[in-house]
């Protein structure tokens, strides 16, 4: 699908996610994840230098944060910052969103983040994912 075909889908997904969120419905997080995935597809179709491409990158990260998918938000930020030619303004916005993800993670897991720190926890989580087995950590 190209960006033009995705625009109406993402608009509808945003309306749905916001409505569910306003109602306090349990499906709101899943709906925001749908928004993030659609925005990511638009970002793949458009360069970061395109205003719509920049908007889609911000939208993908914001929606991931709204879905409480903080790891996904950080991964998207890392990917978008690594893209060649990313405008400085977009880089600043993405770094700010990354800090929001860190604050949200710390608020969600206050004892763990206070005792061990988010960097150590992220390292441990990545080690688990990369070894593709729960124990032992190499």
C-alpha atoms as an extended CHARMM CRD file, in Angstrom:
* protein
*
       138  EXT
         1         1  UNK       CA              0.0000000000        0.0000000000        0.0000000000  PROA      1               0.0000000000
         2         2  UNK       CA              1.1570000000        3.5050000000       -0.6850000000  PROA      2               0.0000000000
         3         3  UNK       CA              0.7950000000        6.4880000000        1.6410000000  PROA      3               0.0000000000
         4         4  UNK       CA             -2.3240000000        7.8060000000       -0.1200000000  PROA      4               0.0000000000
         5         5  UNK       CA             -4.1190000000        4.5160000000        0.5380000000  PROA      5               0.0000000000
         6         6  UNK       CA             -2.9970000000        4.4880000000        4.1730000000  PROA      6               0.0000000000
         7         7  UNK       CA             -4.1870000000        8.0200000000        5.0690000000  PROA      7               0.0000000000
         8         8  UNK       CA             -7.8970000000        7.1520000000        5.4190000000  PROA      8               0.0000000000
         9         9  UNK       CA             -7.0280000000        4.0080000000        7.3780000000  PROA      9               0.0000000000
        10        10  UNK       CA             -4.8530000000        5.8740000000        9.8580000000  PROA      10              0.0000000000
        11        11  UNK       CA             -7.4440000000        8.6400000000       10.2340000000  PROA      11              0.0000000000
        12        12  UNK       CA            -10.1060000000        6.1060000000       11.1130000000  PROA      12              0.0000000000
        13        13  UNK       CA             -7.7390000000        4.2590000000       13.4540000000  PROA      13              0.0000000000
        14        14  UNK       CA             -6.9230000000        7.5270000000       15.2690000000  PROA      14              0.0000000000
        15        15  UNK       CA            -10.6280000000        8.3330000000       15.6900000000  PROA      15              0.0000000000
        16        16  UNK       CA            -11.2880000000        4.8540000000       17.0440000000  PROA      16              0.0000000000
        17        17  UNK       CA             -8.3240000000        4.9250000000       19.4630000000  PROA      17              0.0000000000
        18        18  UNK       CA             -9.2250000000        8.3680000000       20.8000000000  PROA      18              0.0000000000
        19        19  UNK       CA            -12.8720000000        7.3850000000       21.2550000000  PROA      19              0.0000000000
        20        20  UNK       CA            -11.9640000000        4.2120000000       23.1100000000  PROA      20              0.0000000000
        21        21  UNK       CA             -9.5090000000        6.1670000000       25.2460000000  PROA      21              0.0000000000
        22        22  UNK       CA            -12.1600000000        8.7900000000       26.0940000000  PROA      22              0.0000000000
        23        23  UNK       CA            -14.5150000000        5.9810000000       27.1370000000  PROA      23              0.0000000000
        24        24  UNK       CA            -11.8290000000        4.3130000000       29.2240000000  PROA      24              0.0000000000
        25        25  UNK       CA            -12.3780000000        1.1440000000       27.2100000000  PROA      25              0.0000000000
        26        26  UNK       CA             -9.8630000000       -1.6840000000       27.6380000000  PROA      26              0.0000000000
        27        27  UNK       CA             -9.2530000000       -1.8510000000       23.8730000000  PROA      27              0.0000000000
        28        28  UNK       CA             -7.7760000000        1.6510000000       23.6980000000  PROA      28              0.0000000000
        29        29  UNK       CA             -4.1680000000        0.4520000000       23.9960000000  PROA      29              0.0000000000
        30        30  UNK       CA             -4.6480000000       -2.0430000000       21.1830000000  PROA      30              0.0000000000
        31        31  UNK       CA             -6.2680000000        0.6450000000       19.0470000000  PROA      31              0.0000000000
        32        32  UNK       CA             -3.2980000000        2.9610000000       19.6100000000  PROA      32              0.0000000000
        33        33  UNK       CA             -0.9760000000        0.1270000000       18.6070000000  PROA      33              0.0000000000
        34        34  UNK       CA             -2.9330000000       -0.1250000000       15.3410000000  PROA      34              0.0000000000
        35        35  UNK       CA             -2.3570000000        3.6010000000       14.8260000000  PROA      35              0.0000000000
        36        36  UNK       CA              1.3620000000        3.1700000000       15.4620000000  PROA      36              0.0000000000
        37        37  UNK       CA              1.6200000000        0.3460000000       12.9320000000  PROA      37              0.0000000000
        38        38  UNK       CA             -0.2290000000        2.3320000000       10.2540000000  PROA      38              0.0000000000
        39        39  UNK       CA              1.8740000000        5.4470000000       10.8990000000  PROA      39              0.0000000000
        40        40  UNK       CA              4.9770000000        3.2730000000       10.6480000000  PROA      40              0.0000000000
        41        41  UNK       CA              3.8330000000        2.0570000000        7.2130000000  PROA      41              0.0000000000
        42        42  UNK       CA              3.3680000000        5.6540000000        6.0750000000  PROA      42              0.0000000000
        43        43  UNK       CA              6.8390000000        6.4960000000        7.4330000000  PROA      43              0.0000000000
        44        44  UNK       CA              8.2700000000        3.6230000000        5.3880000000  PROA      44              0.0000000000
        45        45  UNK       CA              6.6500000000        5.0110000000        2.2530000000  PROA      45              0.0000000000
        46        46  UNK       CA              7.8340000000        8.6080000000        2.7070000000  PROA      46              0.0000000000
        47        47  UNK       CA             11.2750000000       10.0500000000        3.4620000000  PROA      47              0.0000000000
        48        48  UNK       CA             11.9360000000       11.8410000000        6.7510000000  PROA      48              0.0000000000
        49        49  UNK       CA             12.5170000000       15.0600000000        4.8010000000  PROA      49              0.0000000000
        50        50  UNK       CA              8.9090000000       15.0140000000        3.5570000000  PROA      50              0.0000000000
        51        51  UNK       CA              6.5940000000       16.8540000000        5.9960000000  PROA      51              0.0000000000
        52        52  UNK       CA              4.1240000000       13.9540000000        5.9080000000  PROA      52              0.0000000000
        53        53  UNK       CA              6.9730000000       11.4960000000        6.5020000000  PROA      53              0.0000000000
        54        54  UNK       CA              8.1250000000       13.4460000000        9.5530000000  PROA      54              0.0000000000
        55        55  UNK       CA              4.5680000000       13.6240000000       10.8360000000  PROA      55              0.0000000000
        56        56  UNK       CA              4.1400000000        9.8710000000       10.3920000000  PROA      56              0.0000000000
        57        57  UNK       CA              7.3520000000        9.1560000000       12.3180000000  PROA      57              0.0000000000
        58        58  UNK       CA              6.2260000000       11.3200000000       15.2230000000  PROA      58              0.0000000000
        59        59  UNK       CA              2.7730000000        9.7500000000       15.0660000000  PROA      59              0.0000000000
        60        60  UNK       CA              4.1270000000        6.2000000000       15.1300000000  PROA      60              0.0000000000
        61        61  UNK       CA              6.1510000000        6.9200000000       18.2610000000  PROA      61              0.0000000000
        62        62  UNK       CA              3.3770000000        8.8670000000       20.0210000000  PROA      62              0.0000000000
        63        63  UNK       CA              0.8470000000        6.1400000000       19.3160000000  PROA      63              0.0000000000
        64        64  UNK       CA              3.2560000000        3.5060000000       20.6430000000  PROA      64              0.0000000000
        65        65  UNK       CA              3.5660000000        5.5520000000       23.8350000000  PROA      65              0.0000000000
        66        66  UNK       CA             -0.2250000000        5.8160000000       24.0750000000  PROA      66              0.0000000000
        67        67  UNK       CA             -0.4220000000        2.0420000000       23.6310000000  PROA      67              0.0000000000
        68        68  UNK       CA              2.0600000000        1.7100000000       26.5270000000  PROA      68              0.0000000000
        69        69  UNK       CA              4.4680000000       -0.0550000000       24.1800000000  PROA      69              0.0000000000
        70        70  UNK       CA              7.5270000000        1.7720000000       25.5000000000  PROA      70              0.0000000000
        71        71  UNK       CA             10.0310000000       -0.6670000000       24.0080000000  PROA      71              0.0000000000
        72        72  UNK       CA              8.4370000000       -0.2720000000       20.6000000000  PROA      72              0.0000000000
        73        73  UNK       CA              8.5290000000        3.5170000000       20.9610000000  PROA      73              0.0000000000
        74        74  UNK       CA             12.2600000000        3.4040000000       21.7520000000  PROA      74              0.0000000000
        75        75  UNK       CA             12.9480000000        1.0720000000       18.8100000000  PROA      75              0.0000000000
        76        76  UNK       CA             11.1060000000        3.3900000000       16.4400000000  PROA      76              0.0000000000
        77        77  UNK       CA             13.0330000000        6.4020000000       17.7610000000  PROA      77              0.0000000000
        78        78  UNK       CA             16.3430000000        4.5880000000       17.2750000000  PROA      78              0.0000000000
        79        79  UNK       CA             15.3870000000        3.5650000000       13.7400000000  PROA      79              0.0000000000
        80        80  UNK       CA             14.2010000000        7.0330000000       12.7460000000  PROA      80              0.0000000000
        81        81  UNK       CA             17.2480000000        8.7740000000       14.2440000000  PROA      81              0.0000000000
        82        82  UNK       CA             19.5110000000        6.4220000000       12.2710000000  PROA      82              0.0000000000
        83        83  UNK       CA             17.9080000000        7.3650000000        8.9520000000  PROA      83              0.0000000000
        84        84  UNK       CA             20.0880000000        9.4210000000        6.6820000000  PROA      84              0.0000000000
        85        85  UNK       CA             18.9840000000       13.0250000000        6.2260000000  PROA      85              0.0000000000
        86        86  UNK       CA             16.6450000000       13.1880000000        9.2190000000  PROA      86              0.0000000000
        87        87  UNK       CA             15.9030000000       16.8940000000        9.7860000000  PROA      87              0.0000000000
        88        88  UNK       CA             17.3150000000       18.3300000000       13.0460000000  PROA      88              0.0000000000
        89        89  UNK       CA             13.8580000000       19.4210000000       14.2310000000  PROA      89              0.0000000000
        90        90  UNK       CA             12.5580000000       15.8670000000       13.8530000000  PROA      90              0.0000000000
        91        91  UNK       CA             15.6270000000       14.5250000000       15.7030000000  PROA      91              0.0000000000
        92        92  UNK       CA             14.8720000000       16.8470000000       18.6220000000  PROA      92              0.0000000000
        93        93  UNK       CA             11.2230000000       15.8090000000       18.7130000000  PROA      93              0.0000000000
        94        94  UNK       CA             12.1530000000       12.1300000000       18.5890000000  PROA      94              0.0000000000
        95        95  UNK       CA             14.6450000000       12.5120000000       21.4340000000  PROA      95              0.0000000000
        96        96  UNK       CA             11.9570000000       14.2230000000       23.5040000000  PROA      96              0.0000000000
        97        97  UNK       CA              9.5600000000       11.3560000000       22.7950000000  PROA      97              0.0000000000
        98        98  UNK       CA             12.3030000000        8.9080000000       23.7940000000  PROA      98              0.0000000000
        99        99  UNK       CA             12.6180000000       10.7160000000       27.1350000000  PROA      99              0.0000000000
       100       100  UNK       CA              8.8480000000       10.4290000000       27.5750000000  PROA      100             0.0000000000
       101       101  UNK       CA              9.1560000000        6.6760000000       27.0350000000  PROA      101             0.0000000000
       102       102  UNK       CA             11.8970000000        6.4920000000       29.6670000000  PROA      102             0.0000000000
       103       103  UNK       CA              9.8340000000        8.4930000000       32.1690000000  PROA      103             0.0000000000
       104       104  UNK       CA              6.7820000000        6.3320000000       31.5040000000  PROA      104             0.0000000000
       105       105  UNK       CA              8.8190000000        3.1490000000       31.9810000000  PROA      105             0.0000000000
       106       106  UNK       CA             10.2770000000        4.4750000000       35.2280000000  PROA      106             0.0000000000
       107       107  UNK       CA              6.7980000000        5.4040000000       36.4630000000  PROA      107             0.0000000000
       108       108  UNK       CA              5.4390000000        1.9900000000       35.5350000000  PROA      108             0.0000000000
       109       109  UNK       CA              8.2640000000        0.1240000000       37.2740000000  PROA      109             0.0000000000
       110       110  UNK       CA              9.4580000000        2.5300000000       39.9750000000  PROA      110             0.0000000000
       111       111  UNK       CA             11.1750000000        0.0220000000       42.2510000000  PROA      111             0.0000000000
       112       112  UNK       CA             13.0630000000       -1.7090000000       39.4650000000  PROA      112             0.0000000000
       113       113  UNK       CA             14.1390000000        1.5160000000       37.7780000000  PROA      113             0.0000000000
       114       114  UNK       CA             15.2250000000        3.0080000000       41.1070000000  PROA      114             0.0000000000
       115       115  UNK       CA             17.1910000000       -0.0370000000       42.2080000000  PROA      115             0.0000000000
       116       116  UNK       CA             18.8000000000       -1.1420000000       38.9330000000  PROA      116             0.0000000000
       117       117  UNK       CA             18.2720000000        1.6800000000       36.4440000000  PROA      117             0.0000000000
       118       118  UNK       CA             16.5300000000        1.5860000000       33.0880000000  PROA      118             0.0000000000
       119       119  UNK       CA             19.7300000000        1.0870000000       31.1140000000  PROA      119             0.0000000000
       120       120  UNK       CA             20.5620000000       -2.1190000000       32.9910000000  PROA      120             0.0000000000
       121       121  UNK       CA             17.0180000000       -3.4240000000       32.6010000000  PROA      121             0.0000000000
       122       122  UNK       CA             17.0380000000       -2.6980000000       28.8530000000  PROA      122             0.0000000000
       123       123  UNK       CA             20.3730000000       -4.5040000000       28.5200000000  PROA      123             0.0000000000
       124       124  UNK       CA             18.9940000000       -7.5310000000       30.3560000000  PROA      124             0.0000000000
       125       125  UNK       CA             15.8460000000       -7.5630000000       28.2270000000  PROA      125             0.0000000000
       126       126  UNK       CA             17.8910000000       -7.3670000000       25.0210000000  PROA      126             0.0000000000
       127       127  UNK       CA             20.1020000000      -10.2050000000       26.2320000000  PROA      127             0.0000000000
       128       128  UNK       CA             17.0160000000      -12.3690000000       26.7860000000  PROA      128             0.0000000000
       129       129  UNK       CA             15.6840000000      -11.5600000000       23.3240000000  PROA      129             0.0000000000
       130       130  UNK       CA             19.0030000000      -12.1750000000       21.5500000000  PROA      130             0.0000000000
       131       131  UNK       CA             19.7270000000      -15.5120000000       23.1730000000  PROA      131             0.0000000000
       132       132  UNK       CA             16.1990000000      -16.7600000000       22.3030000000  PROA      132             0.0000000000
       133       133  UNK       CA             16.0370000000      -18.8080000000       25.4990000000  PROA      133             0.0000000000
       134       134  UNK       CA             15.3320000000      -17.7300000000       29.0480000000  PROA      134             0.0000000000
       135       135  UNK       CA             18.4980000000      -19.0820000000       30.7140000000  PROA      135             0.0000000000
       136       136  UNK       CA             21.4390000000      -18.7580000000       31.0010000000  PROA      136             0.0000000000
       137       137  UNK       CA             22.4020000000      -15.2670000000       29.9250000000  PROA      137             0.0000000000
       138       138  UNK       CA             25.6910000000      -15.4410000000       28.0650000000  PROA      138             0.0000000000
